[in-house]
Amino acid sequence: MASAGSGSAIRRIRDATFPNISLGVSSLSYSMIYVALLRGINVGGNRTVSMKTLKAVFEAAGMSDVRTYINSGNVVFSSKLRSAKRIVPPLEKAIAAGFGFAVDVLIVGEAKLRSIVEAIPTKWTNDQTMRCDVLFLWDDVDRRSVLEELPVREGIDTVRYTPGAIIWQLARKNINKSRMAKLAGTALYKRMTIRNCNTARKLLTLMED
């Protein structure tokens, strides 16, 4: 595989993505701000993705104002495409071309992320005493009834649904009592990507800057 940082790899990405898409009525004269959430990268030394290279991949794929935030795979960018769903295929194709493996990408617009962040109770945070995660959902599992599929332990795990995400909170002293670890490996788990609530709030701030 060609190095993702090489000029030839970036040219290959550029040629393989947006130039082949007819923008038509789905494009805008102004740019929309999105955040791309990459699932399952940089975990335990596997599926390693450099944020510097990832930024270059997004730029080669036609994205503007690209900024990455921490190594969990968060990319804030602008695009004149008004449909987040139309951005996903070329971005996933560009990432596969650049890194040599497939990565699922969830695109969230600024208004939707704001709605999710505003649904997080103000006092919920991710620190030494409390854990609070945002489980961002793909469209096919984005429904309130998804709460019934979670392995919640009453009195330990607190979960809330808001369109686009599940918000999960518990005291860190109770992590070993939580049943949420049983979610890993399930079909539902494969249709979500998780960020702590501090990261979700920071991403919204970056989008608003």
N, C-alpha and C positions, 0 to 999 in steps of 0.2 A: 504494500500500500504506500502511496506517496505520502510524504509528511504533510500534516494538515497545515503546517506553517509555511510550506513552500509556495512560491508564486504559481507553480503549475497546478497545485491542488486548489488554490483559491480561484484560479481561472476556470478550472473544471467545474467548481461549485457555481460560479457566476453563469457559465454557459448552460448549466443543467437546470436552473431554477426559473427565476422570474422572466427572463427574456422570452420564454416559451408560453407565457400566460397572456391571454388577451384581457386587458383590464376592463374595457367596455364600461357598462353602466355600473359595475361594481366598484369602480375607482372614484376617488374624490379629488377635488382641486386643492384640498388641504389635507394635512396628515392627522391620523388618529394615533393615540398613544396606547400601547399595549405592553403587557408583561408576558414573557414566555416562561413557563415553569417546566423544566426538564425533569423527567422522572427517572430515579434510580441510577444517578451518576455519582462518581466520587464517593462510593460507599465501600469501606473496607479495602481500599486499594484497587477495586474493580471498576471497569468502565470509566477510566480516568479521562476527564475532559479539562483541558486548560482553559481558564476564563479568557485569557488573552487571545488564544486561538479561536475560541467560541465567538468572541466579539468580531474577529476578522471574518468568520464564516457567515455571521448574520449580515455584515456589511457587503460581502460578496454576493449574498442572496438578495440584495436590493433593499435592505432595511436601513433606516436613517437614525441618527441620534442614539446610537447603540451604547448602552451602559450595562455592565454586569454587576451583580452584587453577591458576594461571598460564593463559596465553592459548591453550594448545593444546586446550582444551575438556575439562576434567575437573571433574565435578560429584559431590561426595559428598552423599548425601541419605538420608532415611529414608522407608519406606513400609510400610503394613500389608499390601500385596500380597506373598504369599510366592513368587510366580512372576515371575522377572525377565523372562521372555518376554511376560508380560501388561502389563508396564510400558512396553515399547518402543513399541508403536503409538501410544498417546496422547501419549507424549513427542515422538515424531517429528512427530506432527500439530501439537502445540503449538509446536514449534520452527519448522515451516514457516509456521504462522500468524503467529508473532511476527517472523520475519526475512525471509519471502518466498522462501525456497528450501529444498529438502529436504536434510536431513543424516542420514546413517546413524548410529545410536546403538547402541553395545554396552554392555550392563549386566553388571557383574561384582559378585558378592556378596563379603562380607568373607572368608568361609572360602576361596573360590576364589582371591581375590587373595593371601591369605596363603600358600597353597600355591605360587602362582607366584613370589612374592617369595622364599620359602624355597628355591626351586630355583635362584636366582641365586647362583653362588659368591660367598662373602664378599669375596674380593679383586677381583671384577669391579666396576668403577665407570665413571662417565662423567666424565672429567676431561681435562686437557691432553695426557695420554699415552695414554689408553685410551678407546675408544668401546664402549659397551654399551647395546644397545636391547632392549626387550621388544616383540615383535610379537604383539599380542593378536589371537586368531582368532575369527571367527564359527563357530558350531557346524558348519556344512556343510563346513568345511575343517579342523576340529579333529581331527587324527589324526596319529599318529607318522610315517606314510608321507609326510606333507607335506614332511619334510626332503629327500626325494628330488627334490622339485620346485624346490628352491632353487638358485640359481646360485652355489654355494659354490666358492671357490678354495682348494684344499688348502694348508695351511701359512700361510694368511693369515686366512681366516674360520673362526671357531669357532662352531658352532651347536648348540643343545640344544633338545629338545622336552620340554615339560611340559604336562599337560592344560590347555588354554586358551591356550597361548602358545608362541612360539619365542623363545629367548634367543640373541642374536647378539653376539659380542664380537670385537674386533680392536684392534691397536695403531694409534693415529692416524697414525703414520708410514707405515702400509700402506694407508691409505684409497684411494689412487689405484690400488692393485693389487687391491683387492677387486672381486668381480664382483656384489656384492649390489645395486648400482645398476641392474643389468639386471632386477631384480625389478619395478621401477616400470612401471606400465602393463599388467602381466599380469593375467589373471583372478584369480589367487591374491592379488595385491597389493590388489585391490579388496575382498577379504574379510578384511582385517586393518587394524588401526589401531595406530600405533607410538608408544611413549613411551620415553624413555631410562630406564635402570634406576634412576637417582636419583629420577625422578618416580614410578616405580612404588612404590619404598620409601616415599616421602613420602605417597603416597595411602593406603597401608596404615596409616601412622601417624595420619593424619587420621581414618580409619575407626575406629581403636582408641581415639581420644581420648574 
